[in-house]
């Protein structure tokens, strides 16, 4: 059975109706796995960091998990909208694709993020969501969500808060990127990614980049060459260490305040200073301005 079921509620959809809602999505998006993992309403709310309604109905409402392989599309541009998607595990990207096939990366969703809200406006998705790693996605049929919202006003308000949270995050990123140098954009990207991993209970200092450098450049509005050159410079300065796709943030404090890369000569002095401090297990506290002055 491939549905999110609502049972024994007059305002809810029947199981058969729910099946019909999801069967179209299954055919359109190319779902590969009709898994048997389900989550109740409380588990979904916990994943989204919102309060669940206090009622026994949460045990009656089940939302299906669907697994995607890396490279599969969760939804495509122009696809009919009827489902929201919650990331339970894995890493994705959302993109716009122009008439020439050029891709613009919009975001890199991960655990706890909500996808698909761009389809609410005109009932068709304006962007595409692609799995960058194997992912576990929870399906939230929009009609079922609205039916629950009519019954539980606090749930509806909480979900609007989640949608607003996603928009605010995108606005902050746009505002930040428009005012920063190329080097600062890459530095903030790494530290913001580290902060998100840390919030999820993972290491915020050492993690794998699931996206390519080209995708990072698309997201930041930079060329592949600029991203690669900047990462190499950070590595030379001892601010990060790079091993293929594994990144270790050696000095996140400096990365967060860095505005521009210092000249090559000053960069070498910075690298020596960082190496000395790291070898003594001390975290360097000097600022980017001090690095330039050196």
VENPE-V214259 format. One record per residue. N is the residue number from 1. RES is the residue in three letters. PHI is phi as a letter, one per 40 degrees, with the letter a starting at -180 (999 if undefined). OMEGA is omega in radians with two decimals (NA if undefined). D_FIRST is the distance of its C-alpha to the first C-alpha in whole Angstrom. Layout:
n: <N N>
res: <RES RES>
phi: <PHI PHI>
omega: <OMEGA OMEGA>
d_first: <D_FIRST D_FIRST>
//
This chain:
n: <1 2 3 4 5 6 7 8 9 10 11 12 13 14 15 16 17 18 19 20 21 22 23 24 25 26 27 28 29 30 31 32 33 34 35 36 37 38 39 40 41 42 43 44 45 46 47 48 49 50 51 52 53 54 55 56 57 58 59 60 61 62 63 64 65 66 67 68 69 70 71 72 73 74 75 76 77 78 79 80 81 82 83 84 85 86 87 88 89 90 91 92 93 94 95 96 97 98 99 100 101 102 103 104 105 106 107 108 109 110 111 112 113 114 115 116 117 118 119 120 121 122 123 124 125 126 127 128 129 130 131 132 133 134 135 136 137 138 139 140 141 142 143 144 145 146 147 148 149 150 151 152 153 154 155 156 157 158 159 160 161 162 163 164 165 166 167 168 169 170 171 172 173 174 175 176 177 178 179 180 181 182 183 184 185 186 187 188 189 190 191 192 193 194 195 196 197 198 199 200 201 202 203 204 205 206 207 208 209 210 211 212 213 214 215 216 217 218 219 220 221 222 223 224 225 226 227 228 229 230 231 232 233 234 235 236 237 238 239 240 241 242 243 244 245 246 247 248 249 250 251 252 253 254 255 256 257 258 259 260 261 262 263 264 265 266 267 268 269 270 271 272 273 274 275 276 277 278 279 280 281 282 283 284 285 286 287 288 289 290 291 292 293 294>
res: <UNK UNK UNK UNK UNK UNK UNK UNK UNK UNK UNK UNK UNK UNK UNK UNK UNK UNK UNK UNK UNK UNK UNK UNK UNK UNK UNK UNK UNK UNK UNK UNK UNK UNK UNK UNK UNK UNK UNK UNK UNK UNK UNK UNK UNK UNK UNK UNK UNK UNK UNK UNK UNK UNK UNK UNK UNK UNK UNK UNK UNK UNK UNK UNK UNK UNK UNK UNK UNK UNK UNK UNK UNK UNK UNK UNK UNK UNK UNK UNK UNK UNK UNK UNK UNK UNK UNK UNK UNK UNK UNK UNK UNK UNK UNK UNK UNK UNK UNK UNK UNK UNK UNK UNK UNK UNK UNK UNK UNK UNK UNK UNK UNK UNK UNK UNK UNK UNK UNK UNK UNK UNK UNK UNK UNK UNK UNK UNK UNK UNK UNK UNK UNK UNK UNK UNK UNK UNK UNK UNK UNK UNK UNK UNK UNK UNK UNK UNK UNK UNK UNK UNK UNK UNK UNK UNK UNK UNK UNK UNK UNK UNK UNK UNK UNK UNK UNK UNK UNK UNK UNK UNK UNK UNK UNK UNK UNK UNK UNK UNK UNK UNK UNK UNK UNK UNK UNK UNK UNK UNK UNK UNK UNK UNK UNK UNK UNK UNK UNK UNK UNK UNK UNK UNK UNK UNK UNK UNK UNK UNK UNK UNK UNK UNK UNK UNK UNK UNK UNK UNK UNK UNK UNK UNK UNK UNK UNK UNK UNK UNK UNK UNK UNK UNK UNK UNK UNK UNK UNK UNK UNK UNK UNK UNK UNK UNK UNK UNK UNK UNK UNK UNK UNK UNK UNK UNK UNK UNK UNK UNK UNK UNK UNK UNK UNK UNK UNK UNK UNK UNK UNK UNK UNK UNK UNK UNK UNK UNK UNK UNK UNK UNK UNK UNK UNK UNK UNK UNK UNK UNK UNK UNK UNK UNK>
phi: <999 b a b c b b f b d c c c c d c c c c c c c c c c c c c c g c b b c c b c b b c c c c c c c c c g b c c c c a c c c c c c b b c c b c b c d g c c c a b c g c c c a a c b b c c a h b b b b a b b c c c g c b b c c a b c a d g c b b g c c c c d b g b c c b b b b c c a c b b b c c b d c c c c c c c c c c b c c c c c c c c c c c c d c c c c c c c c c c c c c b b c d c c c c c c d c c c c c c c c c c c g b c c b b a c c c c c c c c c c c c c g b c d c c c c c c c c c c c c c g c b b b b f c c b b c c a c c c c c b c b a c c d d c c c c c c c c c c c c c c c c g b c c b c c c c c c c c c>
omega: <-3.12 -3.09 2.94 -2.91 2.97 -3.08 3.02 3.02 -3.10 -3.08 -3.06 3.05 3.06 3.10 -3.13 3.12 3.13 3.10 -3.13 3.14 -3.03 -3.08 3.11 3.12 -3.11 3.14 -3.06 -2.99 3.09 -3.12 -3.07 -2.99 3.06 -3.00 -3.10 3.11 -3.11 3.06 3.06 -3.03 -3.13 -3.14 3.09 3.14 3.10 3.14 -3.14 -3.12 3.04 -3.13 3.10 3.07 3.12 -3.11 3.13 -3.11 -3.11 3.12 -3.12 -3.09 3.14 -3.12 -3.03 2.98 3.03 -3.11 3.12 3.03 3.06 -3.13 3.12 3.14 3.11 2.97 -3.07 3.11 3.14 3.13 3.12 -3.11 2.95 -3.06 2.92 -3.07 3.12 -3.14 3.08 3.04 3.13 -3.04 -3.06 2.95 2.97 -3.02 2.87 3.12 -3.09 -3.06 3.14 3.13 3.11 -3.04 3.04 -3.13 -3.12 -3.09 3.08 -3.11 3.07 -2.98 3.12 -3.13 -3.13 -3.13 2.98 -3.07 3.11 -3.13 -3.08 -3.01 -3.08 3.06 3.02 -3.12 3.13 -3.13 -3.12 3.09 -3.05 3.10 3.05 3.04 3.02 -3.01 2.99 -3.03 3.07 -3.13 3.10 3.13 -2.99 3.14 3.10 3.09 -3.13 3.09 3.08 3.14 3.09 -3.13 -3.08 -3.09 -3.11 3.10 3.12 3.12 -3.14 3.14 3.05 3.10 3.10 3.13 3.11 3.12 3.12 -3.13 3.13 3.13 3.13 3.13 3.11 3.12 3.12 3.14 -3.13 -3.07 -3.09 -3.03 -3.02 3.00 -3.14 -3.12 -3.14 3.10 -3.14 3.14 3.14 3.12 -3.12 -3.10 3.08 3.10 3.08 3.12 -3.13 3.07 -3.14 3.12 3.14 3.10 3.11 3.10 3.09 -3.11 -3.12 -3.09 3.10 3.03 3.13 3.14 3.08 3.09 3.06 3.14 3.05 3.13 3.11 -3.14 -3.06 -3.09 -3.12 3.07 3.07 -3.12 3.14 3.11 -3.12 3.14 -3.12 3.10 3.10 3.12 3.09 3.13 3.12 -3.13 -3.11 3.11 3.09 2.89 -3.06 3.05 -3.02 -3.13 3.13 -3.14 3.02 3.12 -3.11 -3.11 -3.12 -3.13 3.13 3.11 -3.12 -3.10 -3.11 3.11 3.08 3.07 3.07 3.07 -3.05 -3.11 3.11 3.14 3.12 3.09 3.11 -3.13 3.12 -3.13 3.13 -3.12 3.13 -3.11 3.13 3.14 3.09 3.14 3.06 3.10 3.14 -3.10 -3.11 -3.08 3.11 3.13 3.13 3.13 3.12 -3.13 -3.14 NA>
d_first: <0 4 6 9 10 13 15 18 20 22 22 18 15 13 10 10 12 10 8 11 12 10 10 14 14 12 14 17 17 16 13 14 11 8 9 8 11 11 14 16 18 21 20 19 23 24 23 25 28 28 28 25 26 27 25 23 20 19 18 16 14 12 11 9 12 12 15 17 20 24 25 21 21 19 20 23 27 26 23 22 21 18 17 19 18 19 21 20 22 24 26 26 28 28 31 32 33 37 38 39 36 38 35 36 34 33 32 30 27 26 25 25 25 23 23 23 25 27 25 26 29 29 25 25 25 29 28 26 24 24 23 27 25 22 20 17 16 15 13 15 15 18 18 17 19 22 21 21 24 26 25 27 29 30 26 27 30 29 26 29 31 28 29 32 33 31 34 36 36 36 39 41 40 41 44 45 45 47 50 50 51 49 50 49 45 44 46 44 41 41 42 39 36 38 38 34 34 36 34 31 33 34 37 39 41 40 37 35 35 32 33 36 40 39 36 38 41 39 38 41 43 45 45 44 48 48 45 46 50 49 47 50 52 50 50 54 55 53 50 47 47 45 43 41 38 39 41 43 45 48 50 47 50 52 49 48 51 52 53 55 55 59 61 61 64 63 60 61 63 60 58 61 61 57 57 60 58 55 57 58 55 56 54 56 56 58 57 56 60 62 60 62 65 65>
//
